[in-house]
């Protein structure tokens, strides 16, 4: 939740307060972004009480923060970043093939002319 305070004379924002609670957002089903959920889980890991077993804390964080987020299951596969880079690589490879075929065709045509004229 957030609050804004404006200066009545200038109309400018003079104060902005915001309360972030990613665990409550996860409980309410509002945390649906994998990257935000991962960041919230990392934040919770940093705030682990010293008297709590790390493995038990990890299980609790997973069940409260990560389990309800689409795509954060144990068997979900992380999508590749930059899927468009595959298109670029395909274009470069295709261009190289076209250049190589053209070069071989030119060389063979030149040799055919030399052999045919001799």
C-alpha positions as CSV (number, residue, x, y, z in Angstrom):
1,X,0.0,0.0,0.0
2,X,1.2,3.5,-0.7
3,X,0.5,7.1,0.3
4,X,1.4,10.3,-1.4
5,X,1.4,13.8,0.3
6,X,1.2,16.8,-2.0
7,X,2.2,20.4,-1.2
8,X,-1.1,22.4,-1.6
9,X,0.7,25.5,-3.0
10,X,2.8,23.8,-5.7
11,X,1.0,20.6,-6.3
12,X,4.2,18.7,-6.0
13,X,4.7,15.4,-4.2
14,X,6.5,16.1,-0.9
15,X,6.3,12.7,0.6
16,X,5.8,9.1,-0.6
17,X,5.3,6.2,1.8
18,X,5.0,2.6,0.8
19,X,4.6,-0.6,2.7
20,X,5.9,-3.7,1.0
21,X,5.0,-7.1,2.3
22,X,5.8,-9.7,-0.3
23,X,4.7,-12.6,2.0
24,X,1.2,-11.1,2.4
25,X,1.1,-10.5,-1.4
26,X,2.0,-14.2,-1.9
27,X,-0.6,-15.3,0.6
28,X,-3.3,-13.2,-1.2
29,X,-2.2,-14.6,-4.6
30,X,-1.0,-11.2,-5.9
31,X,2.6,-12.3,-6.3
32,X,2.6,-13.9,-9.8
33,X,6.0,-12.8,-11.2
34,X,8.7,-15.3,-10.9
35,X,11.5,-12.8,-10.6
36,X,9.7,-10.8,-7.9
37,X,8.9,-14.1,-6.0
38,X,12.6,-15.1,-6.2
39,X,13.6,-11.7,-4.9
40,X,11.1,-12.0,-2.0
41,X,12.4,-15.4,-1.1
42,X,16.0,-14.1,-1.1
43,X,14.9,-11.2,1.1
44,X,13.3,-13.7,3.5
45,X,16.5,-15.8,3.5
46,X,18.4,-12.8,4.6
47,X,16.0,-12.1,7.4
48,X,16.1,-15.7,8.8
49,X,16.2,-15.7,12.6
50,X,19.4,-17.2,13.9
51,X,17.6,-19.7,16.1
52,X,15.7,-21.3,13.2
53,X,17.1,-24.2,11.3
54,X,18.1,-23.1,7.7
55,X,16.4,-26.1,6.1
56,X,13.2,-25.6,8.0
57,X,13.3,-21.9,7.1
58,X,13.8,-22.8,3.4
59,X,10.8,-25.1,3.5
60,X,8.7,-22.4,5.1
61,X,9.7,-19.7,2.6
62,X,9.0,-22.0,-0.3
63,X,5.6,-22.9,1.0
64,X,4.6,-19.3,1.8
65,X,6.2,-17.4,-1.0
66,X,7.1,-19.6,-4.0
67,X,4.5,-22.4,-4.2
68,X,1.6,-20.2,-5.3
69,X,3.6,-18.4,-8.1
70,X,3.0,-19.8,-11.6
71,X,6.1,-21.4,-13.0
72,X,7.9,-21.7,-9.7
73,X,7.3,-25.4,-9.2
74,X,10.1,-27.9,-8.6
75,X,9.7,-29.4,-12.1
76,X,9.1,-26.1,-14.0
77,X,11.7,-25.3,-16.6
78,X,13.1,-21.8,-16.6
79,X,12.5,-20.2,-20.0
80,X,15.6,-19.2,-21.9
81,X,16.5,-15.5,-21.7
82,X,16.7,-13.7,-25.0
83,X,14.8,-16.1,-27.2
84,X,15.3,-13.5,-30.0
85,X,19.0,-14.2,-29.9
86,X,18.2,-17.6,-31.5
87,X,16.6,-15.8,-34.4
88,X,19.8,-13.7,-34.9
89,X,22.0,-16.8,-34.7
90,X,19.8,-18.5,-37.3
91,X,20.0,-15.5,-39.6
92,X,23.9,-15.4,-39.3
93,X,24.2,-19.1,-40.0
94,X,21.9,-18.9,-43.0
95,X,23.8,-15.9,-44.3
96,X,27.1,-17.8,-44.0
97,X,25.7,-20.8,-45.9
98,X,24.4,-18.5,-48.7
99,X,27.9,-16.8,-49.0
100,X,29.7,-20.2,-48.9
101,X,27.4,-21.7,-51.7
102,X,27.9,-18.5,-53.8
103,X,31.7,-18.7,-53.4
104,X,31.8,-22.4,-54.3
105,X,29.5,-21.8,-57.3
106,X,31.8,-18.9,-58.5
107,X,34.9,-21.1,-58.2
108,X,33.3,-24.0,-60.0
109,X,32.1,-21.7,-62.8
110,X,35.6,-20.2,-63.2
111,X,37.2,-23.6,-63.4
112,X,34.6,-24.8,-65.9
113,X,35.4,-21.9,-68.1
114,X,39.2,-22.6,-67.8
115,X,38.7,-26.3,-68.5
116,X,36.2,-25.8,-71.3
117,X,38.5,-23.2,-73.1
118,X,41.7,-25.3,-72.9
